[in-house]
């Protein structure tokens, strides 16, 4: 009788997924039962800090058309706490800011990114989200992606050299991309998973966190921070670290680095986000000055992009020169 390869071997078992919606629901219930666990562990753990230098260019998306008249003051402030709408410190969607495990008011923050980080985020949300394996489901003829080769002189202020060579937009994501510059050093809690120092620091306390990690079904703290379905863990870490270190911001890697690997001139090591923290409605003008806005629009003819300077009373660059300013976004007629 000839042997049949594999006939009597045990069936191969597929490893369970690390991340999923059902697991996220379980993890949420687990963390709710011990809402102070992360805070207690952070108090006895060393989280590295990162200093973002003055004159660093950062960008931020602003939806267009906005739901309310938007001006420089609105962009250059921390979102307000509106509990019923789940925004600001009550958000349940943001990775590093929002509600605490028990649902109470958590960390407030305004999300900005280095140019490469924002390029990665935009390519994903504007063009790749909805991809079904054969093509992007949401891209119609009039919203076909448009690659923008950045040209010198569009914004001035020495910004051009720092914008990625190639930006990609589509009509699926009409938006304003606000460009700003830090006016001083920004002290930040470093949760950037692209930084070896962060991995070294988290690995050093992994054993102390083991009971909590086991209850959440994570092998490491890094796995929890990276979970795309369960931001509560990363939020709890950021909130506790902000209480401990009183930083200006949280420093983190863009979750969309892989998506942007084909962009011309893209540097994954520079694809980081800066979450400026503070109470709701706190001004950001002590940390940033707006330089301009990239406006992305679509109509029957296709997608277009334009660049304008930014508007705001008292906007001042750190050289003391007042800038010419115009509205960041226009409400629809």
N, C-alpha and C positions, 0 to 999 in steps of 0.2 A: 504494500500500500504506500503510495507516494505521499510525502508530507505536503500539506498546504500551508505555505508561509503565512504566519500570523493567525491561523485558525484558532489555535488554543491560547493565544496571548490575550491578556486582559485588555479590554477596550480602552483606548486612550481617553483620558479625561481632559476636557478643555478647562484651562484655568479660568476661574470666575473673573469677571471684569472688575477692575479696580474702581472705575467711576461709572455711575449710572444714576438715573432718576430714582429708582427704588432704594438704592444704597444711600443716596442723599437724604431721602425721607427718614431712613433709619438713623442716619448720623445726626440729623436734626433733633430727633427725639432723644437720642443719647446725650447730646450736648445740653439740651434743655434740662435734663435731669441733674446735671452738674454744671450750672451756668458760670460758676466761679473757678472752675478747674484750670482754664487757660490762664486767667489772671494770676492765680496762685503760682503757676509754673513760671510765668514770665518774671515774677518778682525775684525768683532765684536763678534766673538764666541771664546770660550775657548776649544781647542782640547787638550786632555791629552797627555803627553809625556811618553815614556817607555824607560828605560835604559837596553839595552842588555849587560850583564856582559862580561868582558874579559874572554877568554878561553871557550866561548860557542861554541859547535860544530854545524856547519851548512852544508847543502848539496845542490847540484845543479845538474840538469840534463844537459847533453851535448849530442845531437843526434849523433849517429854513423851509417854509416860513416859521418864525417863532410863534408860540402860542400867546405871547404878550409882547408889547413893544420892548425891544432890546437895545440897550446902549452900553457904553463902555463900563459904566458903574455896575450894570448887571452881570457882565462877564467877569469883571475884576472883583468878584466877591464870592464868598462861600455860599452855596445854596441854602436857602432858609429851611428850618424844620417845619414840615407840614405832615403831621402824623397821618391824617386821613388819606393823603396821596402817597404815603410811603417814600418820601424824598428826604434829602439831607441826612440827618442822623438817624432817621427811621427807615432808610432804604433797606430793602431785602435783596436787591439785585447787585449792588456794587461789591467788588471783591474786598476792598480794604476800608471802606467806610459804610456806616449804616447801623442798623439795629444790633444790639447785643444779643447773646443767646436767649435771654429771658424776654426779649422783645422791647426792652426799654431803650431810651435814647442813647445812641452810640456816637462814634466818631464822625465828625463832619469833614468833608473834603471836596476840593475842586480838582478835577482830573486834567492834567496836562501831560505832554510827552515830548521827549527829544524828537527831532524831525524824523529819524529813521523809525522810531517807535510808532509815531502817528502814521507814517507811510504804510507800515505793516497793518495797523488797525483799519485804515481806510480801505486798503486793497481787499481785506477780508470781508468787511461789512458791506462795502459798496459793490463788490464784484463776485466774490466767491461764496458768500453765504447763500445756501439754497442749491448748491451744486449736487446733482443727483448721480454722478458717475459718467454721464454722457455729455453733460454740458450744464451751464448755469441756468437754472429753471426760471429765474426772474429777469434775465436780460433780453429785452425786446429790441427790435431794430433801432428805435429812437433812443434807447438807453445803452447802446453798445459802449463798452469801456473806451475811455480816451486817455492815452498816455500823454502826460505833459512833461516836456523837457524844460527844466527850470532855466530861466535866462537871467543874466546879470542885470541889475538895475531896477528890478520890479519892485522891491521894497526898500532898498538902500539900507542905511544904518549898519553896513557890514554884515548883513544877514545872508546874502546870496550864497556865499561860499559854504554855509552850513545847511542849506536846504538840500535834500537828496536830489541827485541828478534827474531822477525820474519819479513822478507821482502818477498814480492811476486813479481815475474817477469814473463813475458811471451815473446815469440818470436815475438809478435806483436810490441814490443817496444825495439829494440836494442839500447842501450844507454850506456853512461858512467855517473855514479853518482859520482860527485866530492865531496870529503869530505874536509872541511876546519875548521879552528878555528879562532875566533875573537882574535886579539892581544891587544885590548883595549876595553873600554866601548863604546857602540854604541848608540848615542842619536837618538831616533826614534819617529816620530809622531805616536801616538797610534790610529789605526783604527781597532783594533782587536775586532770583534763582539762577541768573547768568553770572553771578559773582562767586568765584571759588571760596572767598572769605566767608560768605554767607553759609555755604555748605559746610565748611569746616566748623563754624560756630554752632550750627544746628546739630551736626553730628556729635559734637562734644556733650550735648545735653540730651541726646536721644534716649539714653537708658533711663534717665530721670522721668522722661515723658512717656515711657513704655506703657504703663497701665492705661493712660488716656488714649494713646495711639491704638492699642489693642482693642479698646472698647469702640473706637471709631473705624476699625479695620484698615488702618494705615500702617505701612512699614516704616515710615519716616515722617518727620515734620514737613519736609519738602513735599511729599506726596499730598499732604493735606492742604498746603498753601496752593498747590497747582490744580486742585480738584475743580473742574469746570462746572460741576453741578451743585457744589456745596460751598459757597463763599463764606458761610458762617464761621468756619474755622480760621480762615485768613483774617476775617474781620475781627474776630475775638483777639487774635494775636496782635494786630495793628492797634486796636483800642488799648489793650493792656500795655503795649510798648510805648504808646503815646503818653499814657498816664505816668509811666516810669521815667521817661527821658525828656518829656516836654519838647518835642521837636517842632520844626517848621513844616515838615512834610514826611511822607512815606515814599521810599525809593523802591521801585519794583520793575521787573522785566515785562515787556509787552507779551501777552499770551499768544500773539499772532506772528511770532518771529518766523515760524516755518512757512507761513503763507506767503511771505514776502521774499523768499530766497531768490526768486528770479528777477527781481527789480534791478535795473541798472544802477550801479553805485551803492546798493544797499549794504549796510554794515550791521550785521546782527548783534555785534558786541556793543553797539550804540543804541540799540532799540529798547530804550527804557522809558518808564513813566514816572512822573512826579506828581504825587497827590498832596496838594497844599492843604493843610488842616487848620481848623479853627472853629469857633462858634458860628452858628448860622448867621448869615449876612455880614460876617467879618470881612473887612476890605483886604484885598490882596495887593493894593498899591504900595504897601511897605515892602513887598517882595518882587513884584513884577511891574513892567511898563509895556503897554501894548505898542506894537510896531505897524501892524497891518493885518489885512484879512484876505484870504483866497476865497473867492465866491464861486461855487459850483452850481450851475443851473442846467435844466434840460427843457426842451420844447419840441415841437414837431420836427424841427430841423436837426435835432440831436443834442449833444452835450457841449457846454461851453464853460470856460473858466476865465475869471478876471481877478485882478489884484487891486486893492484900494488901501490907503492908509486908514488908521483907526481913530476913533473919536472918544473924547472923555475929558471932563474938566479936571485940571490938575495933573494930568498925565505928564510925567517928567522922567526923562532918561537920566542916568546917573552923571552925565556930563553937565547937567543943569540947563540944557537947552530945551525950550518948549517946542512940542511937535505940532504939526498941522494935523487936525483930527476931523474925521467924518463918522457917520453912524456905522456900527459894526454890521447890523442887519436891518433890512427894511421890512416892515409888515406888509402883507399882501393887501391890495386894494379891495 
